[in-house]
Amino acid sequence: MKDAELKRLIEAALFISSRPLTVEEIARAIGSGNLSRIKGVVSELENEYNTRNSGIMIRVNNDRRTCFMHVSADLEEKIMHLAPEKEMSDAMLKTLAFIAYSQPVSQSEVVGMRGNRAYHYIKRLHEMGFIQSKRQGRTKLLTLAQKFYDYFQVEKDALGGYRKFGK
């Protein structure tokens, strides 16, 4: 693959992704196994965007081994109203956070803490693949699904909890 094509593919992958990507994920997405070449191109792109004082920036987060594209901080306030709706409402995200913190947790406990609307959020989170549920008497026992760990880039530890990548 030529350098120009590789650069265009990496730039497109960073642009389209809704989350930071690892070099390995970029390699899989674009069909290239040369990780050092990809790292070099990402670094080139980062420098190009910084040099031209673009409204879009590429940032490499070394401690988490990820890179992502984002709006320049000085422009965020002026244009954020144009951003599409979030994938999850704040209330749904808080419900997911409570489940993550408390897991395994009964559905009735989540509803008791978050209110009756939590039934809807739990159903949506299950449909989206972020949580799993297992019948336990008259309620359900809720735990995190693998998609949660992948989406938020956290690893399960040996005790079933989680820790951030690279820590």
LUMSELUM-12153 format. One line per 4 residues: number of its first residue (from 1); their letters; for each residue y, z, x of N, C-alpha, C. Coordinates in steps of 0.05 Angstrom, whole numbers. Each point is the difference from the previous one (the first is absolute). Example, Ala and Ser with C-alpha at 12.3 -4.5 7.8 and 13.67 -1.06 7.14 Angstrom:
<segus>
1	as	-114:156:264:24:0:-18:24:0:18 | 21:-14:-7:24:1:16:22:14:-15
</segus>
This chain:
<segus>
1	mkda	-23:0:17:23:0:-17:25:0:18 | 19:-17:-6:24:-2:15:18:24:-4 | 16:7:20:18:23:-2:19:-1:-24 | 11:-23:-5:19:-3:-23:-14:6:-26
5	elkr	-24:-10:-3:-15:5:-25:-8:29:-2 | -9:12:22:-7:28:0:24:17:-8 | 23:-6:11:24:15:-6:7:-2:-29 | -2:-24:-11:6:-4:-29:-19:16:-18
9	liea	-26:0:8:-20:14:-16:4:30:1 | 6:11:24:5:29:2:25:7:-15 | 21:-15:2:25:5:-15:-6:0:-30 | -15:-19:-9:-7:-2:-29:-16:24:-9
13	alfi	-19:8:17:-17:23:-7:17:26:-2 | 18:4:18:17:23:-1:19:-1:-24 | 9:-23:-7:18:-4:-22:-14:6:-27 | -24:-10:-3:-14:2:-26:-12:27:-4
17	ssrp	-6:15:21:-13:26:-3:18:21:-11 | -10:16:-18:16:22:-12:-2:25:16 | -15:-1:22:-3:24:17:-2:-8:29 | 3:19:18:-3:-6:28:-29:-10:7
21	ltve	-2:-18:19:-25:-12:7:-7:7:29 | -25:4:6:-9:4:27:-4:-28:12 | -1:-1:27:-5:-26:13:-27:-11:-8 | -19:18:-4:-27:-8:-8:1:-13:-28
25	eiar	16:12:-18:2:-12:-27:13:-27:1 | 20:-3:16:14:-26:3:-20:-20:11 | -16:8:20:-20:-18:12:-20:-10:-21 | -10:19:-16:-19:-8:-21:13:-19:-20
29	aigs	25:7:-8:14:-16:-21:5:-29:9 | 7:-3:26:7:-27:9:-23:-14:15 | -22:13:3:-24:-12:12:2:-3:30 | 13:19:13:2:-1:30:-11:26:11
33	gnls	-16:-2:21:-11:24:11:14:10:26 | 21:-14:8:13:6:25:22:21:-6 | -8:26:2:19:21:-7:24:2:19 | -5:-4:26:23:2:18:20:-22:-5
37	rikg	-9:-23:-7:18:-23:-7:16:7:-25 | -14:12:-20:14:7:-25:21:22:6 | -7:20:16:20:20:8:24:-12:13 | -5:-19:18:22:-14:13:18:-15:-19
41	vvse	-12:-14:-19:16:-15:-20:16:19:-18 | -13:22:-8:14:20:-16:25:11:15 | -4:5:25:22:10:17:22:-21:2 | -8:-26:4:20:-22:0:16:-1:-26
45	lene	-15:2:-22:14:-1:-27:19:23:-3 | -9:24:8:17:24:-1:26:-5:15 | -2:-11:24:24:-5:17:17:-22:-12 | -12:-21:-11:16:-21:-13:16:10:-23
49	yntr	-13:16:-17:15:10:-24:22:19:9 | -5:17:20:21:18:10:23:-15:13 | -7:-21:16:21:-15:14:18:-15:-18 | -10:-11:-21:17:-16:-18:14:16:-22
53	nsgi	-3:27:2:13:18:-19:-6:-8:-29 | -25:-4:-5:-10:-8:-26:2:23:-21 | 0:-8:-25:-2:20:-22:-28:11:-3 | -19:-14:13:-28:8:-1:-7:8:29
57	mirv	-15:22:2:-9:10:26:-30:2:1 | -11:-2:24:-28:6:4:-1:25:17 | -16:18:-8:-2:25:14:-29:5:8 | -4:8:25:-27:7:10:-1:30:2
61	nndr	-18:12:-14:-3:29:-1:-23:7:18 | 5:6:26:-21:4:20:-18:23:-6 | 11:22:-10:-18:23:-4:-20:-4:-22 | 5:-18:-19:-19:-6:-21:-13:-28:4
65	rtcf	8:-13:22:-12:-26:7:5:-21:-21 | 23:0:-13:5:-18:-22:26:-15:4 | 4:-21:-14:26:-14:0:6:-9:-28 | 25:-3:-6:8:-8:-27:28:-12:0
69	mhvs	6:-15:-21:26:-12:-4:15:17:-20 | 26:3:4:16:16:-18:29:-10:0 | 15:8:-20:28:-6:-3:15:17:20 | 20:-12:13:17:15:19:13:23:-15
73	adle	0:24:13:9:24:-12:29:-2:-11 | 17:-14:13:28:-2:-8:3:-17:-26 | -20:-15:-8:1:-17:-24:-16:11:-23 | -17:20:4:-17:10:-21:14:7:-26
77	ekim	21:16:2:14:9:-24:12:-23:-16 | 8:-21:14:14:-22:-14:-20:-18:-15 | -25:-1:9:-18:-19:-13:-26:11:-12 | -4:26:2:-25:12:-9:-4:-3:-31
81	hlap	21:-3:-14:-2:-4:-29:-15:-26:-7 | -3:-18:20:-14:-25:-4:-30:2:4 | -8:22:12:-29:4:7:-17:1:-26 | -24:-11:1:-17:2:-23:-8:29:-6
85	ekem	-9:4:-24:-8:27:-8:-22:10:18 | -1:26:4:-20:13:16:-27:-3:-14 | -21:0:17:-27:-2:-11:-7:25:-17 | 10:23:8:-5:25:-14:26:14:-7
89	sdam	2:12:-23:23:16:-7:0:25:17 | 22:14:1:2:25:14:-20:20:-11 | -2:1:-27:-17:19:-13:-30:-5:6 | -7:-26:1:-28:-7:7:-5:7:30
93	lktl	19:-5:17:-2:6:28:-3:31:4 | 15:15:-15:-2:29:2:-28:10:-10 | -10:-13:-20:-27:7:-10:-21:-6:21 | 3:-23:13:-18:-8:22:2:20:23
97	afia	24:8:7:5:19:21:-14:27:-6 | 3:9:-25:-13:25:-8:-30:-3:2 | -12:-22:-8:-29:-4:3:-8:0:29 | 16:-14:17:-6:-1:29:1:27:12
101	ysqp	19:16:-7:3:27:11:-22:19:-10 | -8:-3:-25:-18:19:-12:-29:-8:-1 | -6:-24:7:-27:-11:-4:-21:17:14 | -24:2:-12:-6:-10:-27:13:18:-21
105	vsqs	10:-13:-21:15:15:-20:-8:-10:-28 | -1:17:-19:-8:-8:-27:24:-14:-13 | -8:-19:-17:21:-14:-16:16:20:-16 | -13:20:-12:14:19:-16:21:16:16
109	evvg	-6:6:25:19:14:18:24:-18:6 | -5:-26:4:22:-19:5:18:-1:-25 | -12:-3:-23:15:-1:-25:15:26:-5 | -12:22:6:13:26:-3:25:2:18
113	mrgn	-2:-12:24:22:2:19:21:-22:-5 | -8:-24:-8:18:-23:-2:7:-8:-29 | -14:12:-19:7:-6:-28:-19:-21:-12 | 1:-4:-26:-18:-18:-14:2:-29:9
117	rayh	23:-8:10:4:-28:10:-19:-5:24 | -10:21:12:-18:-3:23:-26:-15:-8 | -8:2:-25:-24:-15:-9:4:-30:5 | 24:-10:-7:7:-28:5:1:-7:29
121	yikr	12:17:16:2:-4:29:-27:0:13 | -17:18:-8:-27:2:12:-16:-26:-7 | 3:-9:-24:-14:-25:-9:10:-23:17 | 26:-3:4:12:-22:16:-9:3:29
125	lhem	1:24:11:-8:4:28:-29:-7:5 | -16:6:-20:-29:-8:1:-3:-30:-1 | 14:-13:-18:0:-29:-3:9:-14:25 | 20:12:13:11:-12:25:-17:6:24
129	gfiq	-20:18:-3:-19:5:21:8:22:20 | 21:16:-7:9:21:18:-16:26:-3 | -12:4:-23:-16:24:-4:-27:-6:-12 | -18:19:2:-26:-2:-12:-3:24:-19
133	skrq	-17:-3:-20:-4:22:-18:-30:3:-5 | -8:25:-4:-28:6:-6:0:20:-23 | -16:-4:-20:-3:19:-22:-8:27:10 | 13:20:-10:-7:28:6:5:16:-25
137	grtk	-21:3:-15:2:15:-26:18:-16:-19 | 21:13:-10:18:-12:-19:24:-14:13 | 1:1:26:22:-12:15:-11:-19:21 | 17:-10:17:-8:-17:22:9:12:26
141	lltl	-15:-4:21:7:9:27:13:-24:14 | 24:3:10:15:-22:12:0:3:30 | -5:-22:14:2:-1:29:14:-26:8 | 8:-2:25:13:-24:9:-21:-22:6
145	aqkf	7:-25:-5:-18:-22:7:9:-12:27 | -16:-16:12:6:-12:26:27:-15:-1 | 6:-13:-22:25:-15:-2:25:18:6 | -1:25:-8:22:18:6:4:2:30
149	ydyf	-22:4:15:2:3:29:10:-25:13 | -10:-23:-9:9:-26:11:29:-5:-6 | 8:4:-25:27:-7:-9:21:17:13 | -5:26:3:19:19:12:-5:4:29
153	qvek	-19:-14:11:-6:0:29:-6:28:10 | -18:14:-13:-9:26:9:-30:-1:3 | -11:16:18:-29:2:5:-11:25:-12 | -24:-2:-10:-14:24:-9:-8:15:25
157	dalg	2:26:-1:-11:15:23:-28:10:-8 | -13:14:18:-27:8:-4:-3:20:-24 | 21:13:-7:-1:19:-22:7:-12:-27 | 5:-26:-1:6:-13:-26:30:-1:-5
161	gyrk	16:12:17:29:-1:-4:11:-26:12 | 24:1:9:11:-25:12:19:8:22 | 4:-19:18:20:3:21:12:-28:5 | 25:-1:10:13:-25:6:-13:-14:24
165	fgk	-1:-27:-1:-10:-15:23:16:7:25 | -14:1:22:13:4:26:8:28:6 | -7:19:-17:8:28:4:-24:15:10
</segus>
